Amino acid sequence: MYIAMNRFKVTKGSEADFETVWETRDSQLDQVPGFVEFRLLKGAEAEDHTLYASHTLWKDHDAFVAWTKSEHFRKAHANAGNADRKPLYQGHPQFEGFETVQKL
């Protein structure tokens, strides 16, 4: 298994809008070979932001890489840099990828 995560520092007061973007986007992940599961996680609050992480579980690293090169990926991220949208988070998301080495 492979876990792909992006961490977002969501600007205080923008949490509901950020969650709505994720709830309403057409990710098409359920149509992608090797996709297992998606979760949007809400973490700790700081003075100026709330931490979020998008968390996807894949059959393996190759399935994740294939998705990043697919039309599904391009469609899901088509509006990610939309200048008309109010900035919801600070800076760029921080990507973290993990290979499973042990499962209980």
KOLGU-4560 file (N, C-alpha, C; in nm, 3 decimals, padded with zeros to 5 digits):
<recs>
<n_xx: 00.084 n_yy: -00.118 n_zz: 00.000 ca_xx: 00.000 ca_yy: 00.000 ca_zz: 00.000 c_xx: 00.088 c_yy: 00.124 c_zz: 00.000 mol: A seq: 1 type: MET>
<n_xx: 00.031 n_yy: 00.233 n_zz: -00.054 ca_xx: 00.100 ca_yy: 00.361 ca_zz: -00.058 c_xx: 00.003 c_yy: 00.469 c_zz: -00.009 mol: A seq: 2 type: TYR>
<n_xx: 00.052 n_yy: 00.556 n_zz: 00.078 ca_xx: -00.028 ca_yy: 00.666 ca_zz: 00.129 c_xx: 00.029 c_yy: 00.796 c_zz: 00.076 mol: A seq: 3 type: ILE>
<n_xx: -00.057 n_yy: 00.878 n_zz: 00.015 ca_xx: -00.018 ca_yy: 01.009 ca_zz: -00.035 c_xx: -00.096 c_yy: 01.114 c_zz: 00.044 mol: A seq: 4 type: ALA>
<n_xx: -00.023 n_yy: 01.210 n_zz: 00.100 ca_xx: -00.087 ca_yy: 01.314 ca_zz: 00.181 c_xx: -00.040 c_yy: 01.451 c_zz: 00.136 mol: A seq: 5 type: MET>
<n_xx: -00.130 n_yy: 01.546 n_zz: 00.141 ca_xx: -00.096 ca_yy: 01.688 ca_zz: 00.123 c_xx: -00.144 c_yy: 01.761 c_zz: 00.247 mol: A seq: 6 type: ASN>
<n_xx: -00.054 n_yy: 01.837 n_zz: 00.307 ca_xx: -00.089 ca_yy: 01.918 ca_zz: 00.425 c_xx: -00.117 c_yy: 02.061 c_zz: 00.379 mol: A seq: 7 type: ARG>
<n_xx: -00.225 n_yy: 02.118 n_zz: 00.433 ca_xx: -00.267 ca_yy: 02.253 ca_zz: 00.401 c_xx: -00.279 c_yy: 02.335 c_zz: 00.529 mol: A seq: 8 type: PHE>
<n_xx: -00.226 n_yy: 02.456 n_zz: 00.527 ca_xx: -00.247 ca_yy: 02.551 ca_zz: 00.636 c_xx: -00.360 c_yy: 02.643 c_zz: 00.592 mol: A seq: 9 type: LYS>
<n_xx: -00.481 n_yy: 02.611 n_zz: 00.638 ca_xx: -00.601 ca_yy: 02.684 ca_zz: 00.596 c_xx: -00.617 c_yy: 02.808 c_zz: 00.683 mol: A seq: 10 type: VAL>
<n_xx: -00.627 n_yy: 02.922 n_zz: 00.617 ca_xx: -00.639 ca_yy: 03.050 ca_zz: 00.686 c_xx: -00.763 c_yy: 03.051 c_zz: 00.776 mol: A seq: 11 type: THR>
<n_xx: -00.744 n_yy: 03.099 n_zz: 00.898 ca_xx: -00.855 ca_yy: 03.109 ca_zz: 00.993 c_xx: -00.974 c_yy: 03.178 c_zz: 00.928 mol: A seq: 12 type: LYS>
<n_xx: -01.092 n_yy: 03.122 n_zz: 00.947 ca_xx: -01.214 ca_yy: 03.175 ca_zz: 00.889 c_xx: -01.247 c_yy: 03.119 c_zz: 00.752 mol: A seq: 13 type: GLY>
<n_xx: -01.154 n_yy: 03.044 n_zz: 00.693 ca_xx: -01.176 ca_yy: 02.986 ca_zz: 00.560 c_xx: -01.202 c_yy: 02.836 c_zz: 00.565 mol: A seq: 14 type: SER>
<n_xx: -01.214 n_yy: 02.780 n_zz: 00.684 ca_xx: -01.228 ca_yy: 02.635 ca_zz: 00.697 c_xx: -01.351 c_yy: 02.581 c_zz: 00.625 mol: A seq: 15 type: GLU>
<n_xx: -01.466 n_yy: 02.644 n_zz: 00.644 ca_xx: -01.590 ca_yy: 02.596 ca_zz: 00.579 c_xx: -01.579 c_yy: 02.602 c_zz: 00.427 mol: A seq: 16 type: ALA>
<n_xx: -01.522 n_yy: 02.710 n_zz: 00.374 ca_xx: -01.505 ca_yy: 02.722 ca_zz: 00.229 c_xx: -01.409 c_yy: 02.615 c_zz: 00.177 mol: A seq: 17 type: ASP>
<n_xx: -01.301 n_yy: 02.590 n_zz: 00.250 ca_xx: -01.204 ca_yy: 02.488 ca_zz: 00.211 c_xx: -01.270 c_yy: 02.350 c_zz: 00.207 mol: A seq: 18 type: PHE>
<n_xx: -01.346 n_yy: 02.318 n_zz: 00.309 ca_xx: -01.415 ca_yy: 02.189 ca_zz: 00.314 c_xx: -01.517 c_yy: 02.177 c_zz: 00.200 mol: A seq: 19 type: GLU>
<n_xx: -01.585 n_yy: 02.285 n_zz: 00.168 ca_xx: -01.683 ca_yy: 02.284 ca_zz: 00.058 c_xx: -01.616 c_yy: 02.255 c_zz: -00.075 mol: A seq: 20 type: THR>
<n_xx: -01.499 n_yy: 02.314 n_zz: -00.098 ca_xx: -01.425 ca_yy: 02.287 ca_zz: -00.222 c_xx: -01.401 c_yy: 02.138 c_zz: -00.235 mol: A seq: 21 type: VAL>
<n_xx: -01.359 n_yy: 02.073 n_zz: -00.127 ca_xx: -01.330 ca_yy: 01.929 ca_zz: -00.132 c_xx: -01.457 c_yy: 01.846 c_zz: -00.146 mol: A seq: 22 type: TRP>
<n_xx: -01.565 n_yy: 01.888 n_zz: -00.081 ca_xx: -01.692 ca_yy: 01.814 ca_zz: -00.087 c_xx: -01.756 c_yy: 01.820 c_zz: -00.224 mol: A seq: 23 type: GLU>
<n_xx: -01.735 n_yy: 01.929 n_zz: -00.297 ca_xx: -01.805 ca_yy: 01.950 ca_zz: -00.423 c_xx: -01.721 c_yy: 01.922 c_zz: -00.547 mol: A seq: 24 type: THR>
<n_xx: -01.592 n_yy: 01.893 n_zz: -00.531 ca_xx: -01.510 ca_yy: 01.869 ca_zz: -00.650 c_xx: -01.534 c_yy: 01.731 c_zz: -00.706 mol: A seq: 25 type: ARG>
<n_xx: -01.517 n_yy: 01.720 n_zz: -00.835 ca_xx: -01.537 ca_yy: 01.593 ca_zz: -00.906 c_xx: -01.403 c_yy: 01.523 c_zz: -00.920 mol: A seq: 26 type: ASP>
<n_xx: -01.360 n_yy: 01.451 n_zz: -00.817 ca_xx: -01.226 ca_yy: 01.390 ca_zz: -00.817 c_xx: -01.216 c_yy: 01.269 c_zz: -00.909 mol: A seq: 27 type: SER>
<n_xx: -01.326 n_yy: 01.198 n_zz: -00.927 ca_xx: -01.329 ca_yy: 01.076 ca_zz: -01.008 c_xx: -01.234 c_yy: 00.968 c_zz: -00.957 mol: A seq: 28 type: GLN>
<n_xx: -01.191 n_yy: 00.978 n_zz: -00.832 ca_xx: -01.097 ca_yy: 00.880 ca_zz: -00.777 c_xx: -01.154 c_yy: 00.738 c_zz: -00.781 mol: A seq: 29 type: LEU>
<n_xx: -01.284 n_yy: 00.726 n_zz: -00.763 ca_xx: -01.345 ca_yy: 00.592 ca_zz: -00.762 c_xx: -01.334 c_yy: 00.521 c_zz: -00.897 mol: A seq: 30 type: ASP>
<n_xx: -01.293 n_yy: 00.594 n_zz: -01.001 ca_xx: -01.277 ca_yy: 00.535 ca_zz: -01.134 c_xx: -01.131 c_yy: 00.504 c_zz: -01.167 mol: A seq: 31 type: GLN>
<n_xx: -01.040 n_yy: 00.532 n_zz: -01.073 ca_xx: -00.897 ca_yy: 00.519 ca_zz: -01.100 c_xx: -00.846 c_yy: 00.384 c_zz: -01.052 mol: A seq: 32 type: VAL>
<n_xx: -00.781 n_yy: 00.307 n_zz: -01.140 ca_xx: -00.725 ca_yy: 00.177 ca_zz: -01.099 c_xx: -00.622 c_yy: 00.194 c_zz: -00.986 mol: A seq: 33 type: PRO>
<n_xx: -00.635 n_yy: 00.113 n_zz: -00.883 ca_xx: -00.541 ca_yy: 00.116 ca_zz: -00.772 c_xx: -00.580 c_yy: 00.206 c_zz: -00.657 mol: A seq: 34 type: GLY>
<n_xx: -00.684 n_yy: 00.290 n_zz: -00.676 ca_xx: -00.731 ca_yy: 00.376 ca_zz: -00.568 c_xx: -00.807 c_yy: 00.293 c_zz: -00.466 mol: A seq: 35 type: PHE>
<n_xx: -00.780 n_yy: 00.318 n_zz: -00.337 ca_xx: -00.845 ca_yy: 00.243 ca_zz: -00.230 c_xx: -00.936 c_yy: 00.332 c_zz: -00.146 mol: A seq: 36 type: VAL>
<n_xx: -00.884 n_yy: 00.449 n_zz: -00.100 ca_xx: -00.962 ca_yy: 00.528 ca_zz: -00.005 c_xx: -00.913 c_yy: 00.673 c_zz: -00.003 mol: A seq: 37 type: GLU>
<n_xx: -01.006 n_yy: 00.765 n_zz: 00.025 ca_xx: -00.973 ca_yy: 00.906 ca_zz: 00.044 c_xx: -01.033 c_yy: 00.955 c_zz: 00.175 mol: A seq: 38 type: PHE>
<n_xx: -00.958 n_yy: 01.041 n_zz: 00.243 ca_xx: -01.009 ca_yy: 01.110 ca_zz: 00.362 c_xx: -00.953 c_yy: 01.251 c_zz: 00.363 mol: A seq: 39 type: ARG>
<n_xx: -01.035 n_yy: 01.346 n_zz: 00.406 ca_xx: -00.988 ca_yy: 01.481 ca_zz: 00.434 c_xx: -00.984 c_yy: 01.493 c_zz: 00.586 mol: A seq: 40 type: LEU>
<n_xx: -00.867 n_yy: 01.522 n_zz: 00.639 ca_xx: -00.846 ca_yy: 01.526 ca_zz: 00.783 c_xx: -00.830 c_yy: 01.670 c_zz: 00.831 mol: A seq: 41 type: LEU>
<n_xx: -00.892 n_yy: 01.700 n_zz: 00.944 ca_xx: -00.879 ca_yy: 01.832 ca_zz: 01.006 c_xx: -00.796 c_yy: 01.816 c_zz: 01.132 mol: A seq: 42 type: LYS>
<n_xx: -00.693 n_yy: 01.899 n_zz: 01.144 ca_xx: -00.601 ca_yy: 01.886 ca_zz: 01.256 c_xx: -00.606 c_yy: 02.003 c_zz: 01.351 mol: A seq: 43 type: GLY>
<n_xx: -00.492 n_yy: 02.030 n_zz: 01.408 ca_xx: -00.479 ca_yy: 02.131 ca_zz: 01.512 c_xx: -00.497 c_yy: 02.272 c_zz: 01.457 mol: A seq: 44 type: ALA>
<n_xx: -00.543 n_yy: 02.360 n_zz: 01.546 ca_xx: -00.557 ca_yy: 02.501 ca_zz: 01.512 c_xx: -00.438 c_yy: 02.577 c_zz: 01.568 mol: A seq: 45 type: GLU>
<n_xx: -00.388 n_yy: 02.670 n_zz: 01.488 ca_xx: -00.284 ca_yy: 02.763 ca_zz: 01.532 c_xx: -00.347 c_yy: 02.902 c_zz: 01.534 mol: A seq: 46 type: ALA>
<n_xx: -00.268 n_yy: 03.001 n_zz: 01.564 ca_xx: -00.322 ca_yy: 03.137 ca_zz: 01.574 c_xx: -00.379 c_yy: 03.187 c_zz: 01.441 mol: A seq: 47 type: GLU>
<n_xx: -00.311 n_yy: 03.153 n_zz: 01.329 ca_xx: -00.352 ca_yy: 03.207 ca_zz: 01.200 c_xx: -00.403 c_yy: 03.104 c_zz: 01.100 mol: A seq: 48 type: ASP>
<n_xx: -00.405 n_yy: 02.976 n_zz: 01.138 ca_xx: -00.450 ca_yy: 02.873 ca_zz: 01.044 c_xx: -00.497 c_yy: 02.747 c_zz: 01.116 mol: A seq: 49 type: HIS>
<n_xx: -00.566 n_yy: 02.662 n_zz: 01.039 ca_xx: -00.604 ca_yy: 02.529 ca_zz: 01.084 c_xx: -00.538 c_yy: 02.430 c_zz: 00.990 mol: A seq: 50 type: THR>
<n_xx: -00.479 n_yy: 02.327 n_zz: 01.045 ca_xx: -00.409 ca_yy: 02.227 ca_zz: 00.964 c_xx: -00.509 c_yy: 02.125 c_zz: 00.909 mol: A seq: 51 type: LEU>
<n_xx: -00.499 n_yy: 02.099 n_zz: 00.779 ca_xx: -00.577 ca_yy: 01.994 ca_zz: 00.713 c_xx: -00.480 c_yy: 01.904 c_zz: 00.637 mol: A seq: 52 type: TYR>
<n_xx: -00.521 n_yy: 01.781 n_zz: 00.612 ca_xx: -00.444 ca_yy: 01.690 ca_zz: 00.527 c_xx: -00.540 c_yy: 01.611 c_zz: 00.440 mol: A seq: 53 type: ALA>
<n_xx: -00.509 n_yy: 01.606 n_zz: 00.311 ca_xx: -00.580 ca_yy: 01.513 ca_zz: 00.223 c_xx: -00.500 c_yy: 01.383 c_zz: 00.228 mol: A seq: 54 type: SER>
<n_xx: -00.570 n_yy: 01.272 n_zz: 00.238 ca_xx: -00.506 ca_yy: 01.143 ca_zz: 00.262 c_xx: -00.565 c_yy: 01.041 c_zz: 00.166 mol: A seq: 55 type: HIS>
<n_xx: -00.483 n_yy: 00.992 n_zz: 00.073 ca_xx: -00.531 ca_yy: 00.888 ca_zz: -00.018 c_xx: -00.451 c_yy: 00.762 c_zz: 00.001 mol: A seq: 56 type: THR>
<n_xx: -00.520 n_yy: 00.651 n_zz: -00.007 ca_xx: -00.458 ca_yy: 00.519 ca_zz: 00.006 c_xx: -00.466 c_yy: 00.451 c_zz: -00.131 mol: A seq: 57 type: LEU>
<n_xx: -00.352 n_yy: 00.399 n_zz: -00.175 ca_xx: -00.339 ca_yy: 00.338 ca_zz: -00.307 c_xx: -00.287 c_yy: 00.196 c_zz: -00.295 mol: A seq: 58 type: TRP>
<n_xx: -00.318 n_yy: 00.114 n_zz: -00.395 ca_xx: -00.269 ca_yy: -00.024 ca_zz: -00.399 c_xx: -00.117 c_yy: -00.028 c_zz: -00.388 mol: A seq: 59 type: LYS>
<n_xx: -00.052 n_yy: 00.064 n_zz: -00.460 ca_xx: 00.094 ca_yy: 00.074 ca_zz: -00.455 c_xx: 00.137 c_yy: 00.209 c_zz: -00.512 mol: A seq: 60 type: ASP>
<n_xx: 00.265 n_yy: 00.236 n_zz: -00.504 ca_xx: 00.320 ca_yy: 00.363 ca_zz: -00.551 c_xx: 00.296 c_yy: 00.383 c_zz: -00.701 mol: A seq: 61 type: HIS>
<n_xx: 00.308 n_yy: 00.277 n_zz: -00.778 ca_xx: 00.287 ca_yy: 00.286 ca_zz: -00.923 c_xx: 00.146 c_yy: 00.332 c_zz: -00.957 mol: A seq: 62 type: ASP>
<n_xx: 00.046 n_yy: 00.285 n_zz: -00.882 ca_xx: -00.093 ca_yy: 00.327 ca_zz: -00.907 c_xx: -00.108 c_yy: 00.477 c_zz: -00.880 mol: A seq: 63 type: ALA>
<n_xx: -00.045 n_yy: 00.525 n_zz: -00.773 ca_xx: -00.050 ca_yy: 00.668 ca_zz: -00.742 c_xx: 00.016 c_yy: 00.750 c_zz: -00.854 mol: A seq: 64 type: PHE>
<n_xx: 00.134 n_yy: 00.710 n_zz: -00.896 ca_xx: 00.205 ca_yy: 00.783 ca_zz: -01.002 c_xx: 00.124 c_yy: 00.783 c_zz: -01.131 mol: A seq: 65 type: VAL>
<n_xx: 00.063 n_yy: 00.670 n_zz: -01.164 ca_xx: -00.019 ca_yy: 00.663 ca_zz: -01.286 c_xx: -00.135 c_yy: 00.763 c_zz: -01.277 mol: A seq: 66 type: ALA>
<n_xx: -00.196 n_yy: 00.775 n_zz: -01.160 ca_xx: -00.305 ca_yy: 00.870 ca_zz: -01.143 c_xx: -00.257 c_yy: 01.013 c_zz: -01.166 mol: A seq: 67 type: TRP>
<n_xx: -00.137 n_yy: 01.048 n_zz: -01.115 ca_xx: -00.087 ca_yy: 01.185 ca_zz: -01.130 c_xx: -00.060 c_yy: 01.221 c_zz: -01.276 mol: A seq: 68 type: THR>
<n_xx: -00.052 n_yy: 01.122 n_zz: -01.362 ca_xx: -00.028 ca_yy: 01.145 ca_zz: -01.505 c_xx: -00.156 c_yy: 01.128 c_zz: -01.588 mol: A seq: 69 type: LYS>
<n_xx: -00.268 n_yy: 01.110 n_zz: -01.521 ca_xx: -00.393 ca_yy: 01.077 ca_zz: -01.591 c_xx: -00.481 c_yy: 01.199 c_zz: -01.618 mol: A seq: 70 type: SER>
<n_xx: -00.578 n_yy: 01.179 n_zz: -01.706 ca_xx: -00.678 ca_yy: 01.280 ca_zz: -01.734 c_xx: -00.765 c_yy: 01.305 c_zz: -01.610 mol: A seq: 71 type: GLU>
<n_xx: -00.790 n_yy: 01.200 n_zz: -01.530 ca_xx: -00.866 ca_yy: 01.215 ca_zz: -01.405 c_xx: -00.798 c_yy: 01.318 c_zz: -01.314 mol: A seq: 72 type: HIS>
<n_xx: -00.667 n_yy: 01.309 n_zz: -01.304 ca_xx: -00.590 ca_yy: 01.401 ca_zz: -01.220 c_xx: -00.603 c_yy: 01.545 c_zz: -01.273 mol: A seq: 73 type: PHE>
<n_xx: -00.586 n_yy: 01.562 n_zz: -01.403 ca_xx: -00.596 ca_yy: 01.696 ca_zz: -01.463 c_xx: -00.734 c_yy: 01.757 c_zz: -01.439 mol: A seq: 74 type: ARG>
<n_xx: -00.838 n_yy: 01.677 n_zz: -01.453 ca_xx: -00.974 ca_yy: 01.728 ca_zz: -01.431 c_xx: -00.996 c_yy: 01.764 c_zz: -01.285 mol: A seq: 75 type: LYS>
<n_xx: -00.949 n_yy: 01.681 n_zz: -01.194 ca_xx: -00.969 ca_yy: 01.705 ca_zz: -01.051 c_xx: -00.896 c_yy: 01.829 c_zz: -01.003 mol: A seq: 76 type: ALA>
<n_xx: -00.785 n_yy: 01.864 n_zz: -01.069 ca_xx: -00.705 ca_yy: 01.978 ca_zz: -01.026 c_xx: -00.718 c_yy: 02.099 c_zz: -01.119 mol: A seq: 77 type: HIS>
<n_xx: -00.815 n_yy: 02.097 n_zz: -01.207 ca_xx: -00.829 ca_yy: 02.202 ca_zz: -01.308 c_xx: -00.844 c_yy: 02.341 c_zz: -01.247 mol: A seq: 78 type: ALA>
<n_xx: -00.912 n_yy: 02.354 n_zz: -01.134 ca_xx: -00.937 ca_yy: 02.485 ca_zz: -01.073 c_xx: -00.851 c_yy: 02.510 c_zz: -00.949 mol: A seq: 79 type: ASN>
<n_xx: -00.750 n_yy: 02.429 n_zz: -00.927 ca_xx: -00.670 ca_yy: 02.441 ca_zz: -00.805 c_xx: -00.603 c_yy: 02.577 c_zz: -00.793 mol: A seq: 80 type: ALA>
<n_xx: -00.559 n_yy: 02.635 n_zz: -00.903 ca_xx: -00.492 ca_yy: 02.765 ca_zz: -00.898 c_xx: -00.578 c_yy: 02.879 c_zz: -00.944 mol: A seq: 81 type: GLY>
<n_xx: -00.709 n_yy: 02.863 n_zz: -00.935 ca_xx: -00.803 ca_yy: 02.962 ca_zz: -00.983 c_xx: -00.782 c_yy: 03.096 c_zz: -00.913 mol: A seq: 82 type: ASN>
<n_xx: -00.737 n_yy: 03.196 n_zz: -00.987 ca_xx: -00.708 ca_yy: 03.328 ca_zz: -00.930 c_xx: -00.835 c_yy: 03.399 c_zz: -00.884 mol: A seq: 83 type: ALA>
<n_xx: -00.952 n_yy: 03.360 n_zz: -00.935 ca_xx: -01.077 ca_yy: 03.423 ca_zz: -00.895 c_xx: -01.121 c_yy: 03.378 c_zz: -00.756 mol: A seq: 84 type: ASP>
<n_xx: -01.071 n_yy: 03.265 n_zz: -00.711 ca_xx: -01.109 ca_yy: 03.210 ca_zz: -00.581 c_xx: -01.025 c_yy: 03.277 c_zz: -00.473 mol: A seq: 85 type: ARG>
<n_xx: -01.090 n_yy: 03.316 n_zz: -00.365 ca_xx: -01.019 ca_yy: 03.374 ca_zz: -00.250 c_xx: -00.916 c_yy: 03.273 c_zz: -00.199 mol: A seq: 86 type: LYS>
<n_xx: -00.795 n_yy: 03.317 n_zz: -00.170 ca_xx: -00.695 ca_yy: 03.222 ca_zz: -00.117 c_xx: -00.745 c_yy: 03.160 c_zz: 00.014 mol: A seq: 87 type: PRO>
<n_xx: -00.755 n_yy: 03.030 n_zz: 00.016 ca_xx: -00.807 ca_yy: 02.961 ca_zz: 00.133 c_xx: -00.696 c_yy: 02.910 c_zz: 00.225 mol: A seq: 88 type: LEU>
<n_xx: -00.578 n_yy: 02.891 n_zz: 00.169 ca_xx: -00.469 ca_yy: 02.838 ca_zz: 00.252 c_xx: -00.339 c_yy: 02.912 c_zz: 00.225 mol: A seq: 89 type: TYR>
<n_xx: -00.248 n_yy: 02.897 n_zz: 00.319 ca_xx: -00.122 ca_yy: 02.970 ca_zz: 00.316 c_xx: -00.014 c_yy: 02.888 c_zz: 00.248 mol: A seq: 90 type: GLN>
<n_xx: 00.049 n_yy: 02.945 n_zz: 00.148 ca_xx: 00.157 ca_yy: 02.876 ca_zz: 00.078 c_xx: 00.106 c_yy: 02.760 c_zz: -00.005 mol: A seq: 91 type: GLY>
<n_xx: 00.200 n_yy: 02.677 n_zz: -00.048 ca_xx: 00.167 ca_yy: 02.558 ca_zz: -00.125 c_xx: 00.142 c_yy: 02.441 c_zz: -00.031 mol: A seq: 92 type: HIS>
<n_xx: 00.058 n_yy: 02.345 n_zz: -00.073 ca_xx: 00.042 ca_yy: 02.225 ca_zz: 00.009 c_xx: 00.176 c_yy: 02.152 c_zz: 00.021 mol: A seq: 93 type: PRO>
<n_xx: 00.195 n_yy: 02.086 n_zz: 00.134 ca_xx: 00.317 ca_yy: 02.008 ca_zz: 00.155 c_xx: 00.285 c_yy: 01.862 c_zz: 00.131 mol: A seq: 94 type: GLN>
<n_xx: 00.348 n_yy: 01.802 n_zz: 00.027 ca_xx: 00.324 ca_yy: 01.662 ca_zz: -00.007 c_xx: 00.411 c_yy: 01.571 c_zz: 00.079 mol: A seq: 95 type: PHE>
<n_xx: 00.352 n_yy: 01.458 n_zz: 00.119 ca_xx: 00.424 ca_yy: 01.352 ca_zz: 00.189 c_xx: 00.374 c_yy: 01.219 c_zz: 00.136 mol: A seq: 96 type: GLU>
<n_xx: 00.464 n_yy: 01.131 n_zz: 00.096 ca_xx: 00.428 ca_yy: 00.999 ca_zz: 00.046 c_xx: 00.491 c_yy: 00.891 c_zz: 00.131 mol: A seq: 97 type: GLY>
<n_xx: 00.418 n_yy: 00.783 n_zz: 00.155 ca_xx: 00.463 ca_yy: 00.677 ca_zz: 00.244 c_xx: 00.435 c_yy: 00.539 c_zz: 00.186 mol: A seq: 98 type: PHE>
<n_xx: 00.534 n_yy: 00.452 n_zz: 00.189 ca_xx: 00.518 ca_yy: 00.311 ca_zz: 00.156 c_xx: 00.483 c_yy: 00.235 c_zz: 00.284 mol: A seq: 99 type: GLU>
<n_xx: 00.390 n_yy: 00.143 n_zz: 00.277 ca_xx: 00.358 ca_yy: 00.061 ca_zz: 00.393 c_xx: 00.469 c_yy: -00.041 c_zz: 00.416 mol: A seq: 100 type: THR>
<n_xx: 00.521 n_yy: -00.045 n_zz: 00.538 ca_xx: 00.624 ca_yy: -00.144 ca_zz: 00.571 c_xx: 00.574 c_yy: -00.246 c_zz: 00.673 mol: A seq: 101 type: VAL>
<n_xx: 00.466 n_yy: -00.213 n_zz: 00.741 ca_xx: 00.408 ca_yy: -00.306 ca_zz: 00.838 c_xx: 00.260 c_yy: -00.279 c_zz: 00.852 mol: A seq: 102 type: GLN>
<n_xx: 00.181 n_yy: -00.383 n_zz: 00.860 ca_xx: 00.037 ca_yy: -00.369 ca_zz: 00.879 c_xx: -00.006 c_yy: -00.469 c_zz: 00.985 mol: A seq: 103 type: LYS>
<n_xx: -00.081 n_yy: -00.423 n_zz: 01.082 ca_xx: -00.132 ca_yy: -00.512 ca_zz: 01.187 c_xx: -00.275 c_yy: -00.547 c_zz: 01.161 mol: A seq: 104 type: LEU>
</recs>
